[in-house]
Amino acid sequence: MSDSTDLPQDGLSRRSLLQGTAGLAGILASGLSPAIAQEKITLRYLGTAVNQDKTIAEKFEKDTGIKIQYVAVTTDDVTKRAVTAPNSFDLIDTEYFSLKKIVPTGNLKGIDVKKIKNADKITSLFTTGTVAGKAVGDQGTAPKKVIFLEGEKSKVFAKSPTQFMSLIPTVYNADTLGIRPDLIKRPIDSWKELLNPEFKGKAAILNIPSIGIMDAAMVVEAMGIHKYADKGNMTKAEIDLTIKTLIEAKKAGQFRALWKDFNESVNLMASGEVVIQSMWSPAVTAVRTKGIACNFQPLKEGYRAWAAGFGLPATLSGRKLDGAYEFINWFLDGWAGAYLNRQGYYSAVLDTAKSKMEAYEWAYWMEGKPATQDIKSPNGDVLAKAGAVRDGGSYEARMGGIACWNAVMDENEYMVRKWNEFVAA
């Protein structure tokens, strides 16, 4: 994500608003007590750096007077802190797959949907696992399996919708392979191409075990080697088979790199050292902003999806709890959703984001229509020229094409050990 420089820095603070009765009336209308508004709240926001956007924090503070203090750690450390130090943050931004580790500890407070203004507009992908009325693949940790809790203090997931959510969705997407069409010069339509010897020494895979192994499973299945009951929860035998396939390819020289870092994936692709690899949508965008051809390639077997959301620690109370609810409500109100959509992510409430986007932007990003004018990022970089169509097409085509979701397996420790054997091979 990137900083935007076009935000006015002289927005009225809550405190100055309070000096006028109109400001007070506005605050009362928003459901905030004057006491909350008067005293500056700082929310400690725990998450990974990729989702901690300076522009979002600045805009929220300008709109509400509430300050966001980012606490940036790795994905694994977000989970560790939630389990071991729940008092070290006021708001957590974590992936849905981590909930199986966090919720049983009782460290998360069920979020009361009655306090969330746009709760009923949250995309059905999360609540019922459907897009445009059709069920999508739910292998792995599909959000619908873990989004509802039995009560505010529950340590178990509810089987059907309740008044309490574990996380309110923030940002999500469906990942696939990135390719250099100018260097490959032929259509690519299957995950199996990642291990095609034609790309020996020019392929790369993501070296984050729980995600990389699912990309590998998509390849194994596409090659016809094995069909998994659940790619997000393999048996030991399935893990062995998947890793064996990767090790054989590695020893044959298939991989130029095993990347861990967003920028590394961008550089591998931009340099042409790699022509096909596991990739994230914003990384493809980053390659394109350098003027280099790069596709986020739709594949016939479907996408591997991921999703993150905001959670509240069980101990949060008083003004900080009110402030956290205000942040979540603000986040779903459209400005942040439009900002994320313009970077190639998807937002939880589509209606409000649409209201903050230009018609041509919405048509390009969400409807899969050709751009009627240049498409720009929030900070003004041209991401796509007029006439271009978004990779994967519309929201319905991409999010409706999910095969599996990021997950943490029951055999996670065994899987990581085997993955490390692949890395060392």
PyMOL commands that set and color helices and strands:
alter all, ss='L'
color gray80, all
select helices_A, chain A and resi 14-17+21-29+34-38+49-51+54-64+75-84+86-88+96-105+113-115+119-121+124-127+143-146+181-184+191-195+197-199+209-222+236-251+262-271+281-288+318-331+335-341+350-355+359-365+395-399+412-424
alter helices_A, ss='H'
color red, helices_A
select strands_A, chain A and resi 42-47+67-72+91-95+108-109+111-112+130-131+134-135+148-149+164-165+168-179+203-206+255-259+276-279+295-297+303-313+346-347+375-376+382-384+402-405
alter strands_A, ss='S'
color yellow, strands_A
deselect
rebuild
show_as cartoon
